[in-house]
């Protein structure tokens, strides 16, 4: 007889000498079956497919900020660059205001970092765009 705790591949494990099999550890939960895992995954996929709208007010505000920014860029391409940049700056400053007043769970994609960091970055960028659009001199064509 060997003193090995585990049998070699191809060998059957030896029964204990006293004939009593060890009880499973009650603190260890059994692994879920394939059917249970498949059911959970199917439910998650169904939930993801059902939702086709922003789940928070912040998500809707984020889409609004993106739409206004797109309009501003469109105005820039038409030729009124100062007005277009001011529209983009207004959208960014509105995002800062929304991030300031909305709770983290309601802010959606407006929440990237800590609230004050988000607001500070957005205010600096929006203010810089307003400042630059007001101070850059017109160039002769």
N, C-alpha and C positions, 0 to 999 in steps of 0.2 A: 504494500500500500504506500501511496505517496502522501506527502504532507501538503500538497498543493491545495489552495483554496478554490481555484477555478480549474475546470477540466480543460484539457487540450482540445483543439478543434477536432471534431469527429467523435469525441468520447462523450459518454453520457455522464451527467453529474452523479456523484455518489450520494446515496441518502445518508442523513445524519445517523450516527451510531445509536443514539437513543430512540430513533424512529419518529421523533417529533419534528415536524416541519416548522420553520420560522414563520411567524405571523407577519403580514405586511405592516409597514410603519403607518399608523393612522394619520400622522402629520403630513404625509406626502399624498397629494391629490392625484388620482389617476389621470393619465393623459386623455384629452378628449378624443372621441372616435372620429373617423373620417366623415361620417354623416353629420356630426355636430359641427365640425369645422366648416363643411360645405354649407350648412344651413346659415351659420353666422356670416360667412362671406356673401352668400346670396342676398341676405337681408341688407348688408352694407352696400352692395352694388345697387340694389333697388332704391335705397335712400339717396344715393348719389345721383341716380338717373332721374328721380322724381324732381329734384330741386333744380330749376332752371332760372332762378331769380336771385338777386342778392339776399343773403340771409339776415343782414343787419341794415339798419338805417345808414350806417357808415359806408356800407357797400354801395348803396344807392347814391350817397353823396360823392363817393369816389368816382362812380361812373359819370355823374354830373360834372365834376371837376375835369375829368378826361374829355368830355364833350365840349366844354367851354374852351379848354386848351386847344382842342382840334380846330374850333372856330377861329381862335386867335391866330393859329398857324396858317389857316386858310386866308385870313385877312393879310397876313404878312406876305404870302405868295402873290396876292393880288397887287400889292405895291404899297399899301399903307402900313409900313413896318412899325412905326411908332404906336399906332392904334392897336395893331395886332399884338405887340409886345406888352402893351398895357392890359389887354384882355387876358393874356397868359398870366401876367403878374397878378391881376385881380383874382383869377381862378386859384392861383397858389396861395394868395393871402386868405381867400375864403376857406381853402383846405386847412390852413393854420387855425382859423377861427373855429371851424368845425371840430378839429382835433382837440382844441382847448376845451370845448363844452361837452363833447360826447364821452361817455364812459368807455373804458378800454374794450369791454365786450361788445359794445355797440359801434365802435369806431371802424370795425372791419379793416380794410386794407389801408386806411389812413393811419392806423397804429402800426408803426414799424419798430420804434424804440420806446424809451420812456417818454411820457407825455411832453414834458418840458423840452426835451431834446428835439422831438418831432416839431413842436411849435416853433422853437428857436430857429431850426434849419429852414423851415418853410417861410418864416417871416424874413430872414436874412436874404433868401433867394428872391422872394417877391419884391422886397424893398430894393434890392440891387437892380432888378429889372426895371422897376419904375424909375429909379434914379438914372440909370443908363439911357433909358428911352427919352428922358427929359433933357439930358445934358450932352448927348452926342450931337455935334453940329451937323447940319446938312452938308452933303458933299455935292460939288458941282457935277452935273451930268455930262 
